[in-house]
């Protein structure tokens, strides 16, 4: 192997490495951009849901019949339902952890 071949091989290696690093960098920037957009969308949905809960609570305060998000387990069951459908004190809730 002479000096000319070594220089050509090193140049080809540098070109290939540069192309790979550029491709990786673009993918990393794209992933970061998707992450920021996703966080923004999640924040937007949370704000909209918060406003919806706020509007239902103000509707209820004004005499409406909508239910707020802060209802208790006893509020979910009417007095007309049989007692076996109602939760007892200390019974597990319907939410799973």
ZILIN-V935031 format. One record per residue. N is the residue number from 1. RES is the residue in one letter. PHI is phi in radians with two decimals (999 if undefined). NEAR is the number of other C-alpha atoms within 8 Angstrom. Layout:
N;RES;PHI;NEAR
N;RES;PHI;NEAR
//
This chain:
1;X;999;4
2;X;-1.75;5
3;X;-1.14;6
4;X;-1.13;6
5;X;-1.17;8
6;X;-1.14;9
7;X;-1.16;8
8;X;-1.13;8
9;X;-1.15;8
10;X;-1.14;8
11;X;-1.14;8
12;X;-1.16;8
13;X;-1.13;8
14;X;-1.14;8
15;X;-1.13;8
16;X;-1.15;8
17;X;-1.11;8
18;X;-1.10;8
19;X;-1.13;8
20;X;-1.17;8
21;X;-1.15;8
22;X;-1.13;8
23;X;-1.09;8
24;X;-1.13;8
25;X;-1.08;8
26;X;-1.15;8
27;X;-1.15;8
28;X;-1.13;8
29;X;-1.12;8
30;X;-1.11;8
31;X;-1.14;8
32;X;-1.15;8
33;X;-1.11;8
34;X;-1.11;8
35;X;-1.09;8
36;X;-1.13;8
37;X;-1.12;8
38;X;-1.09;8
39;X;-1.10;8
40;X;-1.12;8
41;X;-1.13;8
42;X;-1.10;8
43;X;-1.08;8
44;X;-1.11;8
45;X;-1.13;8
46;X;-1.09;8
47;X;-1.12;8
48;X;-1.13;8
49;X;-1.17;8
50;X;-1.12;8
51;X;-1.18;8
52;X;-1.13;8
53;X;-1.14;10
54;X;-1.14;8
55;X;-1.20;8
56;X;-1.25;11
57;X;-1.23;11
58;X;-1.27;8
59;X;-1.13;11
60;X;-1.15;12
61;X;-1.14;7
62;X;-1.46;6
63;X;1.88;6
64;X;-1.32;7
65;X;-1.85;6
66;X;-1.30;8
67;X;-1.70;8
68;X;-1.50;9
69;X;-1.36;5
70;X;-1.78;4
71;X;-1.36;8
72;X;-1.59;6
73;X;-1.15;8
74;X;-1.21;8
75;X;-1.23;7
76;X;-1.35;7
77;X;-2.08;9
78;X;-1.52;7
79;X;-1.21;5
80;X;-1.41;4
81;X;-1.36;8
82;X;-1.09;7
83;X;-1.13;5
84;X;-1.24;5
85;X;-1.50;7
86;X;-1.50;9
87;X;-1.30;8
88;X;-1.56;5
89;X;-1.10;4
90;X;1.47;4
91;X;-1.30;6
92;X;-1.14;4
93;X;-1.41;6
94;X;-1.42;4
95;X;-1.43;4
96;X;-1.80;4
97;X;-1.82;2
//
